[in-house]
């Protein structure tokens, strides 16, 4: 795997800070991991959700982040709409 850029590293450490309430625990991998590792970790650790930051061989318009639910699968379109509505309400 390629080394992360300095912007990626800053995002990695800032995301748990801005996306979690005080009573929530955030887990970070100590190194780069393939996406399926997040699905496993979400289930294994009993998490409510997981976020993976994507930026690899894909064109930049496909980079961003993916959200996984407590079942370790990507969230549904319905859940995406609920998240977007909560963001828009801020």
C-alpha positions as CSV (number, residue, x, y, z in Angstrom):
1,X,0.0,0.0,0.0
2,X,1.1,3.5,-0.7
3,X,2.1,5.8,2.1
4,X,-0.7,8.2,3.1
5,X,-0.4,11.9,2.3
6,X,-0.1,14.5,5.1
7,X,-3.7,15.6,4.4
8,X,-4.8,12.0,4.8
9,X,-3.0,11.7,8.1
10,X,-4.6,14.9,9.4
11,X,-8.1,13.7,8.4
12,X,-7.5,10.3,10.0
13,X,-6.8,11.9,13.4
14,X,-9.4,14.7,13.2
15,X,-12.4,12.6,12.1
16,X,-13.0,10.8,15.4
17,X,-12.7,14.2,17.2
18,X,-15.4,15.9,15.2
19,X,-17.7,13.0,14.5
20,X,-18.3,11.5,17.9
21,X,-20.1,12.7,21.0
22,X,-18.3,12.7,24.3
23,X,-19.8,9.4,25.4
24,X,-18.6,7.6,22.2
25,X,-15.4,5.6,21.7
26,X,-13.6,5.7,18.5
27,X,-11.1,3.1,17.3
28,X,-8.3,3.7,14.9
29,X,-6.1,1.2,13.2
30,X,-2.4,1.8,13.9
31,X,-1.6,1.2,10.2
32,X,-3.3,1.2,6.7
33,X,-5.7,-1.7,6.4
34,X,-7.8,-3.1,3.5
35,X,-11.5,-2.1,3.5
36,X,-12.8,-5.6,4.6
37,X,-10.8,-5.2,7.9
38,X,-13.3,-2.4,8.9
39,X,-16.3,-4.7,8.3
40,X,-14.7,-7.3,10.5
41,X,-13.8,-4.8,13.2
42,X,-17.2,-3.2,13.3
43,X,-18.8,-6.6,14.1
44,X,-16.0,-7.9,16.3
45,X,-15.9,-4.8,18.5
46,X,-19.7,-4.4,18.6
47,X,-19.6,-0.9,17.1
48,X,-22.6,1.0,16.0
49,X,-20.9,2.1,12.8
50,X,-17.6,2.4,11.0
51,X,-16.0,4.8,8.6
52,X,-13.4,4.1,6.0
53,X,-11.6,6.8,4.1
54,X,-11.2,5.9,0.5
55,X,-8.5,7.3,-1.7
56,X,-6.5,5.0,-3.9
57,X,-6.4,4.1,-7.5
58,X,-9.8,5.6,-8.1
59,X,-10.4,9.0,-9.9
60,X,-10.7,11.8,-7.3
61,X,-14.5,12.1,-7.8
62,X,-14.8,8.6,-6.3
63,X,-12.7,9.3,-3.3
64,X,-14.3,10.2,0.0
65,X,-15.5,8.0,2.8
66,X,-17.8,5.0,3.2
67,X,-20.0,4.3,6.2
68,X,-20.7,0.8,7.5
69,X,-23.5,-0.2,9.9
70,X,-23.4,-2.4,12.9
71,X,-23.7,-5.5,10.7
72,X,-20.4,-4.6,8.9
73,X,-22.2,-3.8,5.6
74,X,-22.3,-0.4,3.9
75,X,-25.2,1.6,5.0
76,X,-28.4,1.7,2.9
77,X,-29.6,4.6,0.8
78,X,-32.3,5.3,3.4
79,X,-29.7,5.6,6.1
80,X,-27.6,7.8,3.9
81,X,-30.6,10.2,3.5
82,X,-31.1,10.3,7.3
83,X,-27.4,11.2,7.8
84,X,-27.6,13.9,5.1
85,X,-30.7,15.3,6.7
86,X,-29.0,15.5,10.1
87,X,-26.0,17.3,8.5
88,X,-28.3,19.7,6.7
89,X,-30.0,20.5,9.9
90,X,-26.8,21.8,11.5
